[in-house]
Amino acid sequence: MNKLKYIISSVIVAASLTSCNDYLDINENPNSIHAENITPELILPGAMAQSYRAQAGDMMQFGNLMMNSWAGDVYHYGGLYPNEFSLSAVNSQFYDGIWDNIYQNVNNFVVIEKYPNGNHAQDKYVAMAKVMKAFYMQYIVDLYGNAPYTEAFKGQNNLAPKYDKDVDIYKSLITNLDEAVALIDLDDEAAVDPAGKDIIFGGDMAKWKAFAYTVKLRFLLRMSNVTGDLATYRNAQLSALSTASGMGTGLMTTDVIEKPGYSSSDNDKLNPFAFNYFYNTTPAEVQNHIVITSSEHLAIALNGNVEANTTAEYQKFNGVVDPRRFRLFTNVNYNGVQKVKGVRQGATSGQPGAPTDNQSVSKLAGGNLAGSGTFANAGQLLTLANARGGVVMSLAEIKLLLAEASLRYPALFTGGQTAFNAAISASATWLGVTAANTNNYLTLIAAKPGLGWTGTDAQKLEAIMTQKWLALTNVNPTEMYIEYNRTNLPYNPVAVNAVKPRRPYRLVYPNSEFATNSANVPNIGSDVVFTKNQYTPFWNQN
């Protein structure tokens, strides 16, 4: 990656957007189209599809490993995830693809924002672009802090953009969300209907408005711990959002799914989560599916602590078997018990936390790809996954945002236990769990502080974050990792071979910035990312 990330990504995505399958051809020649022919309707679907590809790639692995949901099959493969487990090399190469991919994709939304729109014809495209830019650019701030923004995305006019303060980027993105809502409300008669070019909501602008409100709530809850003038700003924005959204009733009420028309015709057109972590078009098992296992930490939670682990933080799970467990990871008969069998992060064969029977370990299961659909082989699973699309933002996350907002700001938002339970039901439904099993689980956790909606506000917040961890595993775990950094919840032990007491509060700027923007990139190394300091994202410095 080099400084061209600021200027060419829109051309790459738009190079072949003539049908819903064409924009999944990610290896086309970017010189085959003229810039003047790149219109918002050509850019939008590819920009959305490629943005999700980043979510389903590095961000999926990073978040699941950082949240101690995944481990590795240490019986057949050595040296798995050494940097993630030991935390000894959190440097400029550590998941640098997150930064590079997000900037490439956000650039495409900026191109749409800047497209000539004097007659309001592009209003709906601009509104969608503003929401998507805010959604993804938030991850840059939350994972890195200060970043190029006002001088970024200017093409050859500025190949070395300055770094803006993270708080200023946040405020600008929140303004973008308000601007998106204003454009939607304007509903100018000249505005082009995006219809099928919108691979998320099919041109339903009421849903885009609800999505904008939801993303804005996520921004403001991220700022839950700020003080002083920032708290005043946050509270004013929360009050305005409460009024506009009907105290939260106007938030999204469905999963936010992108469906570009995935198919099994070649690997580039497969659902990227399926391709990255399950099977290719052969269909053959990909390496990630071979080596990834459930972590012991997550298995204890899913199994109701049948392992009888005495660590205090696991006691809230005692006797509560999670019905989502075999939709997330495969069922193993271990010593006569049907369970998810995980591996302790950082353990090697023969150490505590590593099963003695090398066949008894749980791998990724197909719930996220198939839901309640049935499949007898890999090809059928891929067909279901392709038709299903990818989760940009889950309804479970949305409802848990509302539950937290009602807990922290009860005068502004309603939801409480209703939203909390709806989140769990939404997660279970997505994975294909029956309503009866979900309702039984809700009954079991009702009296479990830290797991169900009961006890003190602090215990309810712990329950929200515990359920968000479970719901976002294999869906959007990087979001949960950021929430963990904000709340220090839920319990998240480091690997047995970790050289640091906790995982990093932020990431190091990538090599691409030190190579091409050295005059501006802050020289931050791994020595500062494990403590709260001036380089930690602004909302997490208190």
N, C-alpha and C positions, 0 to 999 in steps of 0.2 A: 504494500500500500504506500502511496506517495501523495504529494500535494494535488494530484489530479482528482483525488476523491472529492474535491470541492467543485469540480467543473464537468465531469463526464458521466456521472452516474445516471442522470436523467436521460442521456442519449442511449446508454446501454439498455435501460429498462424499456424505452420507447421504441427501440429499433425494429420490433416486429409485433406490434400490437394489433394485428388485423383480425384476430379471433380469440376466443377465450382460451384456447390452447396455445396460441402463438406466443402470448406473453409469458408463458412458462419456459420458453426456449431461452435460457439465460446465457447461452454461449454465442449469440449472433454477433455479426460484425457491426460495431457501432458506427462505421463510416457509410453504412448503406442507407442512411436516412438523412435528410437535410433538416437543420435545426428549425427552419421556419415552418416545417410541417409537423412539429411536435406540439400538439394541442393538449389541453387538459384531459380531454376524453381519451387520448392515447396514453398519456402518462399515468393517470390515476390507477387503473387496475393492476398494472405491473408494479407500481410503487407499493400498493397495498400487499400484493403477493410476495414481493421481495422483502418487505418489512417483516412479515410473519416468518419468512424463511430464517431470518436472523433470530427471532424468538425461539424457533424450533431447533436451532443449531447450538451455537456456543452458549446462549443464555439458558437453554434447557439443561445442559450439562453442568454449567457453572452453578446455577441455583440449586439443583438437586444434590450436588456434592457439598456445597457450602452449608446447606440446611441439614446435612447428615441424613438424607433420604436414600441415597445410593451408596453402594460400596462396590468392591470388585471381587471376581471369582479368583481367589488367591491359590486355588488348588491346581489350576491348569495354566495360569499366566502370572508371570512375575513382573514387578515394577509398575503396577497399575496406579495411576494417579499420584505419583510421588510428590508433586508440588502442591496439589490440593490437600493432601493429607498432612504432610510435614509442615507446610506453610513456610518453608525455608527459601522459596524462590518466587515470592510475590513481587515481580519486577515488571519492567516495561514490555515483556513478552507474555505475561500472565493474562490470558484471555484478551489479548489486544484486538481480536476480531470483533469484540462487542462494540468498541469505539468505532472502528473503521466501518463496519456494516451499518451501524445506526446513522453515521454521518452521510454515507452514500445514499441511504434511503430517505432521510429527512430532506436532503437536497432536492429530491424529486417533488416533495410537497411544497417546498419553497418556490420551485419553478412554476407550479400551478398558482400559488399565491400572487406571483409577480406577472402573470400572463395578462396582456392588455384586456381590460374589462370595463371600458367606458360606457358600454350600453347595458351593463348588468347581466350579459348573457352567461357569464361564467360564475355567477354568484354561488350557485350550489356546489360547484367544484371547489371554489375558493373556501367555502365553509368547511367542506369535508377535509380539505388539505390542512386547514388551520387546526382542526381537531386531531388529525393524525400526527401532525408535526408536534403538537403539545404532548400527545401520548408517548411518543418515542423519545423526544428530546428530554423529557423528564428523567429518563433512565441515565442519560449522560450526566446530568447534574447530580442525581442521587448516587451514582457510582464513582464520579470523579470530582465533583465540586466545580470550581471555575473552569470555563471552557470557551472556545471560539463561538461567537454567536452573531453579534451585530455586524462583524466584518467577514463572517463566513458566508458561504454560498454565493459569492460574488464573481465566480469564474476567474478569468484571467486578470480581472481588475484588482484582485488581491489574493495572491497565492500564499501569503503568510499572515493570516488574520490574528488580531490581538485576542487575548483572553478576557472575557467579561466575568464580572462577579456572579457567582452562582445565584445569589438572591435576586439580582437584577434579571437574570434569565428566567427565573421562576415567575417573577411578576409579569414579565413580558408574555410568557406563555399563558398565564391566567388571563391576561388581556386578550390574547388571541382567541381563547375559548369564548369570552364574552362577545368578541367580534363575530365569531362563527354563529352564535345564537342570534345576533342582530341581523345578519344576512339571511338566516333561515326565516326569521320573523318578517323581514321585509317582503319576502315572497314576490319579488318583482316578476311581472308577467313576461318579461323578456328572458328570464333565466332558463337556460337549457335544462331539460329533465335528464339527469344522468342515467336513469333506468338501469339497464344491464351492465353499464360500465362501472357501476358501483357494486363491487363483488362482496360487500359486507351487508348492506341493507337494501340493495336493489333500488336505490333512489328514494327511499322513504325518509324524508327530511325530518319528520317528527321523531324518528328514532335517532337521527343524528343529533337533534337537539337534546334528547335525553342522554345520549352518550357524552355530549359536551358537558352537561351538568355533572355526570358521574365522574368524568376525568377531573373536573374542577374540584369536586369533593375530595378526590384522592390527593390532589395537590395540597389542599388546605389541611387535611388530616396529617399529612406528612409534616406540617408545620405545628403540630400539636404542642411541642415543647419550647417553641420560641417565646421570647419575652420582649418587653419594652415596645418600641414602635412597631416591630414586626408582629407582635401579638395584637396590637391595635389594628393593623392592616388585616391580619388574618380574621379577626372577629368581624370586621366590617364586611369582608368578602363572604364569610359564612352567613351573616345576616341577609345579605343580598341573595345568596344562593338559596337560602331557606325560603325567602319570599318567592323567588322565581320558580323554584321546583316544588312548591307546595309542601314544604317541610320534608322534602325527600321523596314524596310520592311521584314526582316527575322524573326520577332516575330510571335507568334502563331496567326493564323487567324480563329480559331474555339474555342468554349468552350472546356475546359479540363474536360472530363467526365469519371468517373469510372463506369464500368458496369460488376459486378462480376456474374450476373445471379440471381438477386433478384427474389423472388417468395413469394406467400402467403401461402406456405405450413406450415410454423410456424413463430413465431414472430422474431426469430433470423435471418431469411432469408428475411424479409421484407426490402424494402428501409428504411434505418434508419431514414431519415428525416420524412417520412410518419409515421413510427411507433412511433417516439418520440413525434410528434406534431399533428397527425391527427387520425389514426385508427389502431387498432390491427387486427389480422387475423380473428376475430369473424364474421364480423368486428364490433367493438364497438368503440365509441368515447373515446379517451384517455383523461386523466385528463388535460394535457396541452392544448388540443384543446377546452376543456370546459372553462378554465379560462383565456386563453390569448386573449387579444383584441388589436386592433390598439391603439396606443397612440394618444392623442389629437394633439400632436406636429406633428406627421407624417400625420394625417388626414388633418390638415390645409394645408400642402404642397400638398397632393394628390388632394384635392378638389378645389385647386385654391383660397384658403382663402375665400371660400363662407361664412365662419363663421364671416368674417369682423373683424378679430383680428387686433388690432391697433399696436401691437408690430412691431417695425421698421423692424426687421429681416424677418417678414412674408410678407412684401409688395411686394417682387419680385415675389411671387406666385399669386398675384391678377389677377383673370380672366383667369388663365391657368389651366384648368382641366387636370390632368395627366391620360392618357388612360390606364395606368397600374393599376389604383387604385382598380378596382373590380376584378383584377386577383391576387392582393395581399391580400385584405381583402373583406369580404362580403358586399354586397350592402344593405343599410338600408334606408327605407323611414322614414325620421325624419322631422316631421312638414311639410310634403308635399314635401320635397326635397330629391332626390336620392343622397346619399353621403356615404362616409366612416365616421362612427361615432366613434370617439375614446374617450378614458378616459384619463384624465390628470394623469400623473404618481404621485403616492402618495396620490391622492384624495380618499376620502371615500364617501359612498352614502350620497347625500344631500349637498356635498360641491361643490364649483365652479369647473367646468371641469368634473363633473359626470352627465350624462343625467338624467332627471327626469323620463323618461320612461324606465323602466329596461329591456324592450325587444329591445330597440333601441341601439345596440352596435355591432360593426363589429368584426367578428372573422376571423381567418386565412382562406383564400380562396385557391383554388386548382391550381392556375396558375403555381406555381413552380413545381408541381407534374405532371400536365397534359399538359401544354403548350396550344396549340390550340385544343387538343383532347377533345372530349365530353364525359361526364359521367353522368349517371342518379342515381348512388348510390355509397356508399363508396367502395364496392367491385370493381366496374369498375375504380374508381379513383386509388385504390391500384394497379390494373393491369397496368394502364398507368405509375404510378410512378415506379414500378418495372422495366418495360421495358426501362424507361428513364435513370435510374441511378442517380448518384450524382455529383454535380458540385464541382470539386476540385478547379478550377480557371475559372471564367467566362470570356467570350469574352468581355463583357462590361468592366470588370476591366482591361483587357489587353489593350483595346483601350484607356481607360482613362489614363493608364500609359504612353502610347505613346503620348497622347495629352499633358500631363504634361511635358514629356521629351522635346517635340518640343517647348513648351512654355519657359522652363527654359534654354534649350541648343539648340537654333535654328540652330546653325552651325553644330550640330552633328546628330539631329533627325528631320525627317519630319513627318507631320501628322496633327497637328493643328486642325482646325475646322472639317476636313474630319474625323479624328480619333474620335473626340468628338461626332459628329453626329452618327458615326458608332457604338459607344458604346451605345448610347441611343436606336438605332435600334436593337442592339443585345439583350439588356435587354428586350425590348418590344417583340421581337420575341420569346425569351425563355418563356415569360409569356403567349404567345398566343394572343398578340395584333395584329390587322390587320395593314398592311403596310399603308393604307390610314389614319388611326387614328394616327399612329406614325408620318407620314409626316406632318399632321396637327399640332401636338404637336411641332415638330421641327420648324415649321413656327411661331408658337405663342411665343416660347421662344427666337427666334432669336434677338429680340430687348429688352430682359430682362437681364440686367447686373446681374451677380451672379447666373443666372439660365441657360442662353444660352451663346453662344460664341460671346460676344460683350463687348465693354468697355475696360478698362485698363487691363494690365496683372494681376493685383491683383484681379480684378473682374472675369477674366477668370479662375484663380485658384480657386476662390470661386465657380464658376459654375462647375468646374471639381469635386470638393469635394462634392458639393450638389448632383450632378448626381451620383457620386459614392455611396453616402449614400442611395439614392433611389434604385440604381441598386443592391446593395449588401444586402439590407433588405431581410431577409428570404433566402439568398444565402450564404454569407460569411461575416456576420456583424462584427465579431471580427477583420477582416482585416480593415474594415472601422473605427473601434474604434481606432486602432493603427494610422491610417492616421489622424484621428481627433486629437490625441495627438501630432502628428508631425506638423500639420498646424493650429490647433485651428479652423478648419472649418469642416462642416458648423455650424451654430448656434445650440447649443445642451443644452437646459436648464435642470437643475437638477429638481428632483421631488419636490413637494410642501413641503414634510416633510424632505428634505435633511438637514443634519447638516453640510455639507461641501459646499463651493461655486462652486466646480467643481468635476468631477469624477476623480479617481486616475490616475496618470501618469504611474503607474506600479502596479503589484500585489505583495503580500507578499509570501515569500517562503512557500511551503506547509508543513503540519504536518509531512509528510513522511520524509522530509529532517531533520527536527529538531529531529525526533525520531531515525533515523538511520545514519545520517551523521552530527551529531551535532558538530564535531570537525572542520568542514569545512564550514557549511552553515553560511552566514552572518546573524547576529541577527538583522533583519530589521522588524520593526513593522509598524502598521498602521499610526503612527505619522509622517512618512516620505514619504508616497506614494502620498500625495496630493500636494506636491510642487516639483519643479525642484531642484535637489540637486545631490550630488555625487553618489547617488544610482539609479537615473533615467537612463534608457538606454542611452548609450553614445551619440547617434545621436540626443538626445533631451535635452541636457544639456545647449544649448546656447539660 
